[in-house]
Structures are given as structure tokens and as C-alpha cells.
Amino acid sequence: MERPIAAFLLGLTLLAVPVLCAEDGYELWLRYRKVDDPSRRAQYRDAIGHVVVPGENATSEIIRSEFQRALPALLDT
């Protein structure tokens, strides 16, 4: 009975390896993929002229860095 369970667990592990290698933890949590629809992407570009994050603290800096990472990826700019 132990061999089938071990084989099953090994099989699951081998199947999961390509998926686990595809993304790091950050990408798994926040996927900033380009908006696929070109017209929708253009609408978003037109609507977002600039983003202002008020404050000079650690949280504000994190928010700014996320926008700097996300918007170019999402809008393909």
C-alpha cells in the first residue's frame, strides 16, 4: 500500500515542477500581464494620465513602486 501512495506523490511532484518554475512568488501573487484587448489598453492609457501617491512613508513608497512596475506591464508602455 505504501508504494502506490509514494508513486502518486512522486507523480504529483513531477507534474507540479513545470508550474512551479514558471512563476516566482511575486508573479504568482500579482500578475501584471499586458491587457490583451488593444482598444481596451488604449482606453486605459488615455484614462490614466498620471498617478499621484501622497505621502513620504514606507507604505507610499511601496505603492509608488507597484504602480511603476504594474502600469508599464499592463499597458505595454
PyMOL Python script that loads the backbone (N, CA, C, O; Angstrom):
from pymol import cmd

cmd.read_pdbstr("""\
ATOM      1  N   MET A   1       0.824  -1.202   0.000  1.00  0.00           N
ATOM      2  CA  MET A   1       0.000   0.000   0.000  1.00  0.00           C
ATOM      3  C   MET A   1       0.863   1.260   0.000  1.00  0.00           C
ATOM      4  O   MET A   1       0.428   2.298  -0.497  1.00  0.00           O
ATOM      5  N   GLU A   2       2.062   1.189   0.542  1.00  0.00           N
ATOM      6  CA  GLU A   2       2.926   2.366   0.604  1.00  0.00           C
ATOM      7  C   GLU A   2       3.466   2.749  -0.770  1.00  0.00           C
ATOM      8  O   GLU A   2       3.633   3.934  -1.057  1.00  0.00           O
ATOM      9  N   ARG A   3       3.738   1.774  -1.614  1.00  0.00           N
ATOM     10  CA  ARG A   3       4.297   2.064  -2.937  1.00  0.00           C
ATOM     11  C   ARG A   3       3.333   2.870  -3.811  1.00  0.00           C
ATOM     12  O   ARG A   3       3.764   3.838  -4.438  1.00  0.00           O
ATOM     13  N   PRO A   4       2.056   2.513  -3.877  1.00  0.00           N
ATOM     14  CA  PRO A   4       1.142   3.314  -4.700  1.00  0.00           C
ATOM     15  C   PRO A   4       1.043   4.764  -4.202  1.00  0.00           C
ATOM     16  O   PRO A   4       0.965   5.689  -5.010  1.00  0.00           O
ATOM     17  N   ILE A   5       1.045   4.958  -2.908  1.00  0.00           N
ATOM     18  CA  ILE A   5       0.977   6.313  -2.363  1.00  0.00           C
ATOM     19  C   ILE A   5       2.249   7.087  -2.707  1.00  0.00           C
ATOM     20  O   ILE A   5       2.182   8.250  -3.105  1.00  0.00           O
ATOM     21  N   ALA A   6       3.395   6.449  -2.557  1.00  0.00           N
ATOM     22  CA  ALA A   6       4.664   7.094  -2.889  1.00  0.00           C
ATOM     23  C   ALA A   6       4.725   7.418  -4.377  1.00  0.00           C
ATOM     24  O   ALA A   6       5.190   8.494  -4.753  1.00  0.00           O
ATOM     25  N   ALA A   7       4.263   6.506  -5.228  1.00  0.00           N
ATOM     26  CA  ALA A   7       4.261   6.743  -6.670  1.00  0.00           C
ATOM     27  C   ALA A   7       3.317   7.891  -7.017  1.00  0.00           C
ATOM     28  O   ALA A   7       3.625   8.724  -7.869  1.00  0.00           O
ATOM     29  N   PHE A   8       2.182   7.925  -6.359  1.00  0.00           N
ATOM     30  CA  PHE A   8       1.217   9.005  -6.585  1.00  0.00           C
ATOM     31  C   PHE A   8       1.815  10.359  -6.196  1.00  0.00           C
ATOM     32  O   PHE A   8       1.707  11.327  -6.949  1.00  0.00           O
ATOM     33  N   LEU A   9       2.439  10.423  -5.031  1.00  0.00           N
ATOM     34  CA  LEU A   9       3.048  11.671  -4.579  1.00  0.00           C
ATOM     35  C   LEU A   9       4.200  12.090  -5.489  1.00  0.00           C
ATOM     36  O   LEU A   9       4.369  13.278  -5.766  1.00  0.00           O
ATOM     37  N   LEU A  10       4.981  11.138  -5.949  1.00  0.00           N
ATOM     38  CA  LEU A  10       6.061  11.440  -6.882  1.00  0.00           C
ATOM     39  C   LEU A  10       5.496  11.984  -8.192  1.00  0.00           C
ATOM     40  O   LEU A  10       6.023  12.947  -8.749  1.00  0.00           O
ATOM     41  N   GLY A  11       4.440  11.374  -8.671  1.00  0.00           N
ATOM     42  CA  GLY A  11       3.791  11.843  -9.900  1.00  0.00           C
ATOM     43  C   GLY A  11       3.272  13.259  -9.759  1.00  0.00           C
ATOM     44  O   GLY A  11       3.447  14.077 -10.662  1.00  0.00           O
ATOM     45  N   LEU A  12       2.633  13.560  -8.633  1.00  0.00           N
ATOM     46  CA  LEU A  12       2.146  14.926  -8.394  1.00  0.00           C
ATOM     47  C   LEU A  12       3.291  15.921  -8.351  1.00  0.00           C
ATOM     48  O   LEU A  12       3.188  17.024  -8.889  1.00  0.00           O
ATOM     49  N   THR A  13       4.376  15.529  -7.714  1.00  0.00           N
ATOM     50  CA  THR A  13       5.546  16.398  -7.625  1.00  0.00           C
ATOM     51  C   THR A  13       6.109  16.680  -9.007  1.00  0.00           C
ATOM     52  O   THR A  13       6.424  17.828  -9.323  1.00  0.00           O
ATOM     53  N   LEU A  14       6.240  15.661  -9.826  1.00  0.00           N
ATOM     54  CA  LEU A  14       6.785  15.839 -11.176  1.00  0.00           C
ATOM     55  C   LEU A  14       5.869  16.683 -12.049  1.00  0.00           C
ATOM     56  O   LEU A  14       6.348  17.448 -12.886  1.00  0.00           O
ATOM     57  N   LEU A  15       4.575  16.559 -11.868  1.00  0.00           N
ATOM     58  CA  LEU A  15       3.641  17.381 -12.629  1.00  0.00           C
ATOM     59  C   LEU A  15       3.678  18.841 -12.188  1.00  0.00           C
ATOM     60  O   LEU A  15       3.436  19.740 -12.993  1.00  0.00           O
ATOM     61  N   ALA A  16       3.974  19.075 -10.935  1.00  0.00           N
ATOM     62  CA  ALA A  16       3.966  20.432 -10.399  1.00  0.00           C
ATOM     63  C   ALA A  16       5.237  21.200 -10.716  1.00  0.00           C
ATOM     64  O   ALA A  16       5.225  22.431 -10.679  1.00  0.00           O
ATOM     65  N   VAL A  17       6.330  20.522 -11.026  1.00  0.00           N
ATOM     66  CA  VAL A  17       7.611  21.200 -11.246  1.00  0.00           C
ATOM     67  C   VAL A  17       7.535  22.239 -12.358  1.00  0.00           C
ATOM     68  O   VAL A  17       7.987  23.362 -12.132  1.00  0.00           O
ATOM     69  N   PRO A  18       6.998  21.951 -13.544  1.00  0.00           N
ATOM     70  CA  PRO A  18       6.944  22.991 -14.582  1.00  0.00           C
ATOM     71  C   PRO A  18       6.116  24.201 -14.162  1.00  0.00           C
ATOM     72  O   PRO A  18       6.468  25.333 -14.493  1.00  0.00           O
ATOM     73  N   VAL A  19       5.038  23.980 -13.449  1.00  0.00           N
ATOM     74  CA  VAL A  19       4.198  25.077 -12.999  1.00  0.00           C
ATOM     75  C   VAL A  19       4.935  25.910 -11.963  1.00  0.00           C
ATOM     76  O   VAL A  19       4.873  27.139 -12.002  1.00  0.00           O
ATOM     77  N   LEU A  20       5.616  25.273 -11.056  1.00  0.00           N
ATOM     78  CA  LEU A  20       6.334  25.988 -10.015  1.00  0.00           C
ATOM     79  C   LEU A  20       7.493  26.791 -10.576  1.00  0.00           C
ATOM     80  O   LEU A  20       7.824  27.848 -10.040  1.00  0.00           O
ATOM     81  N   CYS A  21       8.103  26.321 -11.620  1.00  0.00           N
ATOM     82  CA  CYS A  21       9.225  27.037 -12.232  1.00  0.00           C
ATOM     83  C   CYS A  21       8.769  28.184 -13.103  1.00  0.00           C
ATOM     84  O   CYS A  21       9.570  29.063 -13.419  1.00  0.00           O
ATOM     85  N   ALA A  22       7.513  28.208 -13.499  1.00  0.00           N
ATOM     86  CA  ALA A  22       7.029  29.208 -14.428  1.00  0.00           C
ATOM     87  C   ALA A  22       6.952  30.600 -13.800  1.00  0.00           C
ATOM     88  O   ALA A  22       7.168  31.593 -14.496  1.00  0.00           O
ATOM     89  N   GLU A  23       6.656  30.696 -12.527  1.00  0.00           N
ATOM     90  CA  GLU A  23       6.485  31.987 -11.882  1.00  0.00           C
ATOM     91  C   GLU A  23       7.171  31.986 -10.527  1.00  0.00           C
ATOM     92  O   GLU A  23       7.234  30.967  -9.839  1.00  0.00           O
ATOM     93  N   ASP A  24       7.679  33.144 -10.165  1.00  0.00           N
ATOM     94  CA  ASP A  24       8.190  33.259  -8.805  1.00  0.00           C
ATOM     95  C   ASP A  24       7.024  33.646  -7.890  1.00  0.00           C
ATOM     96  O   ASP A  24       5.910  33.863  -8.366  1.00  0.00           O
ATOM     97  N   GLY A  25       7.264  33.728  -6.640  1.00  0.00           N
ATOM     98  CA  GLY A  25       6.190  34.043  -5.697  1.00  0.00           C
ATOM     99  C   GLY A  25       5.540  35.383  -5.959  1.00  0.00           C
ATOM    100  O   GLY A  25       4.332  35.537  -5.780  1.00  0.00           O
ATOM    101  N   TYR A  26       6.333  36.356  -6.381  1.00  0.00           N
ATOM    102  CA  TYR A  26       5.795  37.683  -6.638  1.00  0.00           C
ATOM    103  C   TYR A  26       4.838  37.652  -7.821  1.00  0.00           C
ATOM    104  O   TYR A  26       3.754  38.232  -7.757  1.00  0.00           O
ATOM    105  N   GLU A  27       5.227  36.983  -8.896  1.00  0.00           N
ATOM    106  CA  GLU A  27       4.371  36.879 -10.061  1.00  0.00           C
ATOM    107  C   GLU A  27       3.103  36.084  -9.747  1.00  0.00           C
ATOM    108  O   GLU A  27       2.040  36.352 -10.308  1.00  0.00           O
ATOM    109  N   LEU A  28       3.220  35.126  -8.868  1.00  0.00           N
ATOM    110  CA  LEU A  28       2.060  34.349  -8.501  1.00  0.00           C
ATOM    111  C   LEU A  28       1.038  35.211  -7.779  1.00  0.00           C
ATOM    112  O   LEU A  28      -0.166  35.035  -7.962  1.00  0.00           O
ATOM    113  N   TRP A  29       1.509  36.133  -6.966  1.00  0.00           N
ATOM    114  CA  TRP A  29       0.626  36.978  -6.174  1.00  0.00           C
ATOM    115  C   TRP A  29       0.044  38.116  -7.006  1.00  0.00           C
ATOM    116  O   TRP A  29      -1.170  38.322  -7.010  1.00  0.00           O
ATOM    117  N   LEU A  30       0.900  38.858  -7.711  1.00  0.00           N
ATOM    118  CA  LEU A  30       0.463  39.998  -8.506  1.00  0.00           C
ATOM    119  C   LEU A  30       0.891  39.803  -9.954  1.00  0.00           C
ATOM    120  O   LEU A  30       2.040  40.054 -10.316  1.00  0.00           O
ATOM    121  N   ARG A  31      -0.022  39.365 -10.752  1.00  0.00           N
ATOM    122  CA  ARG A  31       0.290  39.134 -12.160  1.00  0.00           C
ATOM    123  C   ARG A  31       0.023  40.410 -12.943  1.00  0.00           C
ATOM    124  O   ARG A  31      -1.126  40.815 -13.116  1.00  0.00           O
ATOM    125  N   TYR A  32       1.074  41.026 -13.404  1.00  0.00           N
ATOM    126  CA  TYR A  32       0.938  42.223 -14.214  1.00  0.00           C
ATOM    127  C   TYR A  32       1.134  41.821 -15.672  1.00  0.00           C
ATOM    128  O   TYR A  32       2.211  42.003 -16.240  1.00  0.00           O
ATOM    129  N   ARG A  33       0.096  41.282 -16.256  1.00  0.00           N
ATOM    130  CA  ARG A  33       0.129  40.864 -17.647  1.00  0.00           C
ATOM    131  C   ARG A  33      -0.485  41.958 -18.513  1.00  0.00           C
ATOM    132  O   ARG A  33      -1.422  42.642 -18.104  1.00  0.00           O
ATOM    133  N   LYS A  34       0.055  42.106 -19.702  1.00  0.00           N
ATOM    134  CA  LYS A  34      -0.445  43.110 -20.628  1.00  0.00           C
ATOM    135  C   LYS A  34      -1.934  42.884 -20.885  1.00  0.00           C
ATOM    136  O   LYS A  34      -2.379  41.748 -21.048  1.00  0.00           O
ATOM    137  N   VAL A  35      -2.700  43.975 -20.921  1.00  0.00           N
ATOM    138  CA  VAL A  35      -4.111  43.904 -21.266  1.00  0.00           C
ATOM    139  C   VAL A  35      -4.184  43.448 -22.724  1.00  0.00           C
ATOM    140  O   VAL A  35      -3.631  44.098 -23.611  1.00  0.00           O
ATOM    141  N   ASP A  36      -4.858  42.343 -22.963  1.00  0.00           N
ATOM    142  CA  ASP A  36      -4.855  41.713 -24.285  1.00  0.00           C
ATOM    143  C   ASP A  36      -5.601  42.509 -25.354  1.00  0.00           C
ATOM    144  O   ASP A  36      -5.169  42.557 -26.506  1.00  0.00           O
ATOM    145  N   ASP A  37      -6.694  43.121 -24.987  1.00  0.00           N
ATOM    146  CA  ASP A  37      -7.525  43.838 -25.945  1.00  0.00           C
ATOM    147  C   ASP A  37      -6.889  45.201 -26.258  1.00  0.00           C
ATOM    148  O   ASP A  37      -6.819  46.061 -25.380  1.00  0.00           O
ATOM    149  N   PRO A  38      -6.425  45.407 -27.502  1.00  0.00           N
ATOM    150  CA  PRO A  38      -5.742  46.665 -27.838  1.00  0.00           C
ATOM    151  C   PRO A  38      -6.603  47.909 -27.630  1.00  0.00           C
ATOM    152  O   PRO A  38      -6.097  48.943 -27.195  1.00  0.00           O
ATOM    153  N   SER A  39      -7.898  47.821 -27.935  1.00  0.00           N
ATOM    154  CA  SER A  39      -8.753  49.002 -27.755  1.00  0.00           C
ATOM    155  C   SER A  39      -8.948  49.308 -26.268  1.00  0.00           C
ATOM    156  O   SER A  39      -8.971  50.471 -25.864  1.00  0.00           O
ATOM    157  N   ARG A  40      -9.087  48.273 -25.474  1.00  0.00           N
ATOM    158  CA  ARG A  40      -9.223  48.473 -24.021  1.00  0.00           C
ATOM    159  C   ARG A  40      -7.931  49.045 -23.446  1.00  0.00           C
ATOM    160  O   ARG A  40      -7.959  49.936 -22.597  1.00  0.00           O
ATOM    161  N   ARG A  41      -6.796  48.521 -23.918  1.00  0.00           N
ATOM    162  CA  ARG A  41      -5.495  49.009 -23.465  1.00  0.00           C
ATOM    163  C   ARG A  41      -5.339  50.494 -23.806  1.00  0.00           C
ATOM    164  O   ARG A  41      -4.828  51.267 -22.996  1.00  0.00           O
ATOM    165  N   ALA A  42      -5.779  50.891 -25.003  1.00  0.00           N
ATOM    166  CA  ALA A  42      -5.719  52.298 -25.412  1.00  0.00           C
ATOM    167  C   ALA A  42      -6.629  53.155 -24.535  1.00  0.00           C
ATOM    168  O   ALA A  42      -6.265  54.275 -24.177  1.00  0.00           O
ATOM    169  N   GLN A  43      -7.797  52.645 -24.190  1.00  0.00           N
ATOM    170  CA  GLN A  43      -8.703  53.375 -23.291  1.00  0.00           C
ATOM    171  C   GLN A  43      -8.033  53.606 -21.937  1.00  0.00           C
ATOM    172  O   GLN A  43      -8.102  54.704 -21.383  1.00  0.00           O
ATOM    173  N   TYR A  44      -7.393  52.583 -21.415  1.00  0.00           N
ATOM    174  CA  TYR A  44      -6.723  52.715 -20.123  1.00  0.00           C
ATOM    175  C   TYR A  44      -5.580  53.722 -20.205  1.00  0.00           C
ATOM    176  O   TYR A  44      -5.390  54.529 -19.295  1.00  0.00           O
ATOM    177  N   ARG A  45      -4.820  53.671 -21.301  1.00  0.00           N
ATOM    178  CA  ARG A  45      -3.715  54.627 -21.467  1.00  0.00           C
ATOM    179  C   ARG A  45      -4.241  56.060 -21.483  1.00  0.00           C
ATOM    180  O   ARG A  45      -3.660  56.953 -20.865  1.00  0.00           O
ATOM    181  N   ASP A  46      -5.352  56.269 -22.201  1.00  0.00           N
ATOM    182  CA  ASP A  46      -5.935  57.610 -22.281  1.00  0.00           C
ATOM    183  C   ASP A  46      -6.485  58.065 -20.933  1.00  0.00           C
ATOM    184  O   ASP A  46      -6.398  59.244 -20.590  1.00  0.00           O
ATOM    185  N   ALA A  47      -7.042  57.143 -20.180  1.00  0.00           N
ATOM    186  CA  ALA A  47      -7.675  57.494 -18.902  1.00  0.00           C
ATOM    187  C   ALA A  47      -6.652  57.763 -17.801  1.00  0.00           C
ATOM    188  O   ALA A  47      -6.918  58.549 -16.892  1.00  0.00           O
ATOM    189  N   ILE A  48      -5.496  57.127 -17.871  1.00  0.00           N
ATOM    190  CA  ILE A  48      -4.504  57.268 -16.808  1.00  0.00           C
ATOM    191  C   ILE A  48      -3.393  58.180 -17.313  1.00  0.00           C
ATOM    192  O   ILE A  48      -2.431  57.729 -17.935  1.00  0.00           O
ATOM    193  N   GLY A  49      -3.546  59.473 -17.031  1.00  0.00           N
ATOM    194  CA  GLY A  49      -2.521  60.425 -17.418  1.00  0.00           C
ATOM    195  C   GLY A  49      -1.320  60.352 -16.488  1.00  0.00           C
ATOM    196  O   GLY A  49      -0.170  60.345 -16.928  1.00  0.00           O
ATOM    197  N   HIS A  50      -1.604  60.300 -15.219  1.00  0.00           N
ATOM    198  CA  HIS A  50      -0.559  60.149 -14.206  1.00  0.00           C
ATOM    199  C   HIS A  50      -1.203  59.679 -12.905  1.00  0.00           C
ATOM    200  O   HIS A  50      -2.413  59.800 -12.714  1.00  0.00           O
ATOM    201  N   VAL A  51      -0.396  59.158 -12.044  1.00  0.00           N
ATOM    202  CA  VAL A  51      -0.867  58.652 -10.746  1.00  0.00           C
ATOM    203  C   VAL A  51      -0.099  59.393  -9.657  1.00  0.00           C
ATOM    204  O   VAL A  51       1.127  59.495  -9.702  1.00  0.00           O
ATOM    205  N   VAL A  52      -0.834  59.904  -8.687  1.00  0.00           N
ATOM    206  CA  VAL A  52      -0.220  60.607  -7.566  1.00  0.00           C
ATOM    207  C   VAL A  52      -0.451  59.789  -6.306  1.00  0.00           C
ATOM    208  O   VAL A  52      -1.584  59.446  -5.966  1.00  0.00           O
ATOM    209  N   VAL A  53       0.631  59.488  -5.630  1.00  0.00           N
ATOM    210  CA  VAL A  53       0.550  58.784  -4.354  1.00  0.00           C
ATOM    211  C   VAL A  53       1.085  59.731  -3.287  1.00  0.00           C
ATOM    212  O   VAL A  53       2.297  59.915  -3.177  1.00  0.00           O
ATOM    213  N   PRO A  54       0.201  60.330  -2.504  1.00  0.00           N
ATOM    214  CA  PRO A  54       0.663  61.271  -1.493  1.00  0.00           C
ATOM    215  C   PRO A  54       1.375  60.556  -0.340  1.00  0.00           C
ATOM    216  O   PRO A  54       1.122  59.386  -0.055  1.00  0.00           O
ATOM    217  N   GLY A  55       2.252  61.286   0.298  1.00  0.00           N
ATOM    218  CA  GLY A  55       2.923  60.740   1.472  1.00  0.00           C
ATOM    219  C   GLY A  55       4.371  60.430   1.210  1.00  0.00           C
ATOM    220  O   GLY A  55       4.780  60.157   0.081  1.00  0.00           O
ATOM    221  N   GLU A  56       5.130  60.478   2.268  1.00  0.00           N
ATOM    222  CA  GLU A  56       6.562  60.172   2.215  1.00  0.00           C
ATOM    223  C   GLU A  56       6.886  59.157   3.309  1.00  0.00           C
ATOM    224  O   GLU A  56       7.695  59.413   4.201  1.00  0.00           O
ATOM    225  N   ASN A  57       6.239  58.010   3.216  1.00  0.00           N
ATOM    226  CA  ASN A  57       6.499  56.958   4.192  1.00  0.00           C
ATOM    227  C   ASN A  57       6.699  55.637   3.455  1.00  0.00           C
ATOM    228  O   ASN A  57       6.580  55.572   2.231  1.00  0.00           O
ATOM    229  N   ALA A  58       6.997  54.613   4.193  1.00  0.00           N
ATOM    230  CA  ALA A  58       7.304  53.309   3.583  1.00  0.00           C
ATOM    231  C   ALA A  58       6.139  52.768   2.754  1.00  0.00           C
ATOM    232  O   ALA A  58       6.349  52.209   1.678  1.00  0.00           O
ATOM    233  N   THR A  59       4.934  52.930   3.243  1.00  0.00           N
ATOM    234  CA  THR A  59       3.768  52.425   2.521  1.00  0.00           C
ATOM    235  C   THR A  59       3.590  53.160   1.201  1.00  0.00           C
ATOM    236  O   THR A  59       3.317  52.539   0.174  1.00  0.00           O
ATOM    237  N   SER A  60       3.742  54.469   1.224  1.00  0.00           N
ATOM    238  CA  SER A  60       3.624  55.253  -0.005  1.00  0.00           C
ATOM    239  C   SER A  60       4.682  54.845  -1.021  1.00  0.00           C
ATOM    240  O   SER A  60       4.398  54.764  -2.215  1.00  0.00           O
ATOM    241  N   GLU A  61       5.878  54.593  -0.563  1.00  0.00           N
ATOM    242  CA  GLU A  61       6.951  54.168  -1.453  1.00  0.00           C
ATOM    243  C   GLU A  61       6.641  52.809  -2.083  1.00  0.00           C
ATOM    244  O   GLU A  61       6.916  52.596  -3.264  1.00  0.00           O
ATOM    245  N   ILE A  62       6.081  51.911  -1.319  1.00  0.00           N
ATOM    246  CA  ILE A  62       5.701  50.597  -1.850  1.00  0.00           C
ATOM    247  C   ILE A  62       4.611  50.752  -2.905  1.00  0.00           C
ATOM    248  O   ILE A  62       4.657  50.110  -3.955  1.00  0.00           O
ATOM    249  N   ILE A  63       3.639  51.600  -2.622  1.00  0.00           N
ATOM    250  CA  ILE A  63       2.556  51.831  -3.581  1.00  0.00           C
ATOM    251  C   ILE A  63       3.118  52.417  -4.872  1.00  0.00           C
ATOM    252  O   ILE A  63       2.758  51.975  -5.963  1.00  0.00           O
ATOM    253  N   ARG A  64       3.994  53.405  -4.753  1.00  0.00           N
ATOM    254  CA  ARG A  64       4.616  54.014  -5.934  1.00  0.00           C
ATOM    255  C   ARG A  64       5.381  52.965  -6.753  1.00  0.00           C
ATOM    256  O   ARG A  64       5.268  52.919  -7.978  1.00  0.00           O
ATOM    257  N   SER A  65       6.144  52.144  -6.072  1.00  0.00           N
ATOM    258  CA  SER A  65       6.934  51.146  -6.799  1.00  0.00           C
ATOM    259  C   SER A  65       6.037  50.125  -7.494  1.00  0.00           C
ATOM    260  O   SER A  65       6.374  49.645  -8.576  1.00  0.00           O
ATOM    261  N   GLU A  66       4.908  49.790  -6.891  1.00  0.00           N
ATOM    262  CA  GLU A  66       3.970  48.869  -7.535  1.00  0.00           C
ATOM    263  C   GLU A  66       3.367  49.495  -8.785  1.00  0.00           C
ATOM    264  O   GLU A  66       3.241  48.825  -9.811  1.00  0.00           O
ATOM    265  N   PHE A  67       2.995  50.763  -8.715  1.00  0.00           N
ATOM    266  CA  PHE A  67       2.480  51.439  -9.906  1.00  0.00           C
ATOM    267  C   PHE A  67       3.547  51.495 -10.991  1.00  0.00           C
ATOM    268  O   PHE A  67       3.247  51.290 -12.167  1.00  0.00           O
ATOM    269  N   GLN A  68       4.781  51.769 -10.609  1.00  0.00           N
ATOM    270  CA  GLN A  68       5.868  51.841 -11.583  1.00  0.00           C
ATOM    271  C   GLN A  68       6.125  50.485 -12.235  1.00  0.00           C
ATOM    272  O   GLN A  68       6.556  50.410 -13.386  1.00  0.00           O
ATOM    273  N   ARG A  69       5.865  49.448 -11.511  1.00  0.00           N
ATOM    274  CA  ARG A  69       6.030  48.091 -12.073  1.00  0.00           C
ATOM    275  C   ARG A  69       4.802  47.672 -12.858  1.00  0.00           C
ATOM    276  O   ARG A  69       4.932  47.074 -13.925  1.00  0.00           O
ATOM    277  N   ALA A  70       3.611  47.973 -12.356  1.00  0.00           N
ATOM    278  CA  ALA A  70       2.376  47.455 -12.929  1.00  0.00           C
ATOM    279  C   ALA A  70       1.955  48.162 -14.211  1.00  0.00           C
ATOM    280  O   ALA A  70       1.648  47.507 -15.207  1.00  0.00           O
ATOM    281  N   LEU A  71       1.937  49.479 -14.196  1.00  0.00           N
ATOM    282  CA  LEU A  71       1.368  50.188 -15.347  1.00  0.00           C
ATOM    283  C   LEU A  71       2.116  49.939 -16.647  1.00  0.00           C
ATOM    284  O   LEU A  71       1.470  49.693 -17.665  1.00  0.00           O
ATOM    285  N   PRO A  72       3.454  49.989 -16.668  1.00  0.00           N
ATOM    286  CA  PRO A  72       4.126  49.672 -17.938  1.00  0.00           C
ATOM    287  C   PRO A  72       3.837  48.248 -18.423  1.00  0.00           C
ATOM    288  O   PRO A  72       3.716  48.014 -19.626  1.00  0.00           O
ATOM    289  N   ALA A  73       3.729  47.314 -17.505  1.00  0.00           N
ATOM    290  CA  ALA A  73       3.452  45.928 -17.904  1.00  0.00           C
ATOM    291  C   ALA A  73       2.012  45.779 -18.405  1.00  0.00           C
ATOM    292  O   ALA A  73       1.773  45.162 -19.443  1.00  0.00           O
ATOM    293  N   LEU A  74       1.065  46.339 -17.672  1.00  0.00           N
ATOM    294  CA  LEU A  74      -0.331  46.205 -18.037  1.00  0.00           C
ATOM    295  C   LEU A  74      -0.662  46.933 -19.336  1.00  0.00           C
ATOM    296  O   LEU A  74      -1.428  46.436 -20.162  1.00  0.00           O
ATOM    297  N   LEU A  75      -0.073  48.119 -19.504  1.00  0.00           N
ATOM    298  CA  LEU A  75      -0.410  48.962 -20.644  1.00  0.00           C
ATOM    299  C   LEU A  75       0.581  48.855 -21.796  1.00  0.00           C
ATOM    300  O   LEU A  75       0.432  49.533 -22.813  1.00  0.00           O
ATOM    301  N   ASP A  76       1.585  48.009 -21.640  1.00  0.00           N
ATOM    302  CA  ASP A  76       2.583  47.762 -22.677  1.00  0.00           C
ATOM    303  C   ASP A  76       3.257  49.056 -23.126  1.00  0.00           C
ATOM    304  O   ASP A  76       3.353  49.354 -24.317  1.00  0.00           O
ATOM    305  N   THR A  77       3.718  49.811 -22.135  1.00  0.00           N
ATOM    306  CA  THR A  77       4.398  51.077 -22.442  1.00  0.00           C
ATOM    307  C   THR A  77       5.845  51.030 -21.973  1.00  0.00           C
ATOM    308  O   THR A  77       6.581  52.002 -22.142  1.00  0.00           O
TER     309      THR A  77
END
""", "prot")
cmd.dss("prot")
cmd.show_as("cartoon", "prot")
cmd.util.cbc("prot")
cmd.orient("prot")
